[in-house]
Amino acid sequence: MSTILTRREMMKSAGLGALAFTLGASNTGRLFGQEKPPSRPKVYELPPLPYAYGALAPAIEERILQVHHTKHHAGYVKGLNATLEKLEKARASGDFSNIKALSRDLAFHGSGHILHTLYWQSMKPGGSGEPEGVLREALVRNFGTLGAFKAQFLAASKQVEGSGWGILAYEPMGERLLILQAEKHQNLTIWGVVPLLVCDVWEHAYYVQYQNRRGDYVDNFFKLIDWPGAASRYTAAIE
């Protein structure tokens, strides 16, 4: 067996936060309490905190945590559901004239909701000392020492340009841990999703053949989709 952390080991030792950033994570849905696909898309709900509002004091005061959870996080949940309703209406009417703004709102509110859910799970009253076991081994293997990891994580988090996040993530293609910065919440994605099917619309993917006719290229791409392949990725994601 590889000495690199398996997804199951990451889930056990690092918890919700690390595994949810794995592109190929097959158990991400279960980490959010979903055992099987619902009969229809469910409405997003604000999850309760895993501790009392005052439990993280004095590091984070009760009033700060309460406003953060009940106002800011709740706002992202509300915005996400509202955006999904607007997209449903757009599909029903066939009017996608506002799709760019709706896509931006979907990414912003969806990423805000998921990252905040992970944020609450990333903390516990009193902390837990230093990482142990397979996570400690992985941190040392990828960053040299725990001290080096801490220094980079703190520097990355402190120097995010504008508003954003410092993130410890597992990158499965390179089988390594990475420290990332995220500006705002998203960059037009939702953290933790498992890609099932992608269309490259950078100009280098089509311009030599289609020039500025991106729409024609996308139409033809759709005819080439490997749906069984996408279905297998979906099955793996929900198992």
Stockholm file with secondary structure:
# STOCKHOLM 1.0

chainA/1-239         MSTILTRREMMKSAGLGALAFTLGASNTGRLFGQEKPPSRPKVYELPPLPYAYGALAPAIEERILQVHHTKHHAGYVKGLNATLEKLEKARASGDFSNIKALSRDLAFHGSGHILHTLYWQSMKPGGSGEPEGVLREALVRNFGTLGAFKAQFLAASKQVEGSGWGILAYEPMGERLLILQAEKHQNLTIWGVVPLLVCDVWEHAYYVQYQNRRGDYVDNFFKLIDWPGAASRYTAAIE
#=GR chainA/1-239 SS CCSSCCHHHHHHHHCHHHHTTCTTCSSHHHHTTCSSCCSSCCCCCCCCCSSCTTTTTTTSCHHHHHHIIIIIIHHHHHHHHHHHHHHHHHHHHTCCTTHHHHHHHHHHHHHHHHHHHHHHHTCCTTCCCSCCHHHHHHHHHHHSSHHHHHHHHHHHHHTCSSSEEEEEEEETTTTEEEEEEEESSCSSSCTTCCCCCCCCCSGGGTHHHHTTCHHHHHHHHHHTCCHHHHHHHHHHHHC
#=GC SS_cons         CCSSCCHHHHHHHHCHHHHTTCTTCSSHHHHTTCSSCCSSCCCCCCCCCSSCTTTTTTTSCHHHHHHIIIIIIHHHHHHHHHHHHHHHHHHHHTCCTTHHHHHHHHHHHHHHHHHHHHHHHTCCTTCCCSCCHHHHHHHHHHHSSHHHHHHHHHHHHHTCSSSEEEEEEEETTTTEEEEEEEESSCSSSCTTCCCCCCCCCSGGGTHHHHTTCHHHHHHHHHHTCCHHHHHHHHHHHHC
//
